[in-house]
Amino acid sequence: MFSLKNKTIIITGASGHLGKEISKGLVKFGANLAICSTSKKKADNLSTRLSKAYNVKCNGYKLNLNDISNIPKTINKIINP
């Protein structure tokens, strides 16, 4: 059976319609998620809901891909919490 247990996946645009559905699909296979959105509040809300519903580790991060200087900072936060 396919499993993503013990794998952490970074999802950008996670608070949008498509991002939410992709996130739900990944946690069903046991993936831990780094949920990135331009809205920290939306990222945190989604990460909390998915963590509770699927017993996986999800964390929310604010990330705006239009400002590339934020990308390394956010990646560093994900890798070194």
N, C-alpha and C positions, 0 to 999 in steps of 0.2 A: 504494500500500500504506500502511496505517496505521502511523504511527511516533510514538513519544514520545521520540526521541533528543534529547538536550540539554534535556530537561524534568526538573525535580526535583519529586517528589510526596511529600507528607507522609502517612504511614500511621500512624494511631493504632490501638492494639490489635493491632499487627503480629505479636506472638508467639503470639496465639491461633490456633486452627485456621482460621477464616475469613480473618483478617489475613494469615497465611502464604500462603494460596492466592491472595489478591488481589495480594500482593507478587510472587509468582512470575509471575502473569499480566502485571503491569506491566513487569517487567524483560525479559520476552520481547519486548516492543515497544521496548526500548531505554531505558526510563525510569531515571533515577537516583532513589534512594529515601532519604528520611529516615525511618528505622524507629523508631517510638516505642512504648515499652512501659513498664509499671510495673517491669519487671525490666531493668536496664541490661545484665546478662549475657546474657539471652535476645535482646535487641535486637542486641547486638554479634555474637552467634553467627549469627543469621539474616543480618545484613548481610554478614558475612564469607563465608558460604556462597553467597549470591546474587552478590556481587561476583566471586568466583572462577568460578562456574558460567556467568555471563552477561556477564562483562567490562563491568560497569557500576559506577558509583560509588554505594555504599550506606554510610550511617553510622547507627549506633545511638544512640538518646537515651532517657534515662529521663524518662518523663512520666506523671503520674497526673492524669487529667482531673477527679478529685474535688476537687483543690486548684487552683482557677482561677488562683491567684497564680503558679503554675509555668508556665502556658501562655505568657505573653509572654517569659519567660526562655528557654524552650526554643526558641521561634520565633526569638528573637534569635541563639541559638547556631547554628541551622540556616542563617540568612541570613548571619551573620558568623562563619564558623568560626574 
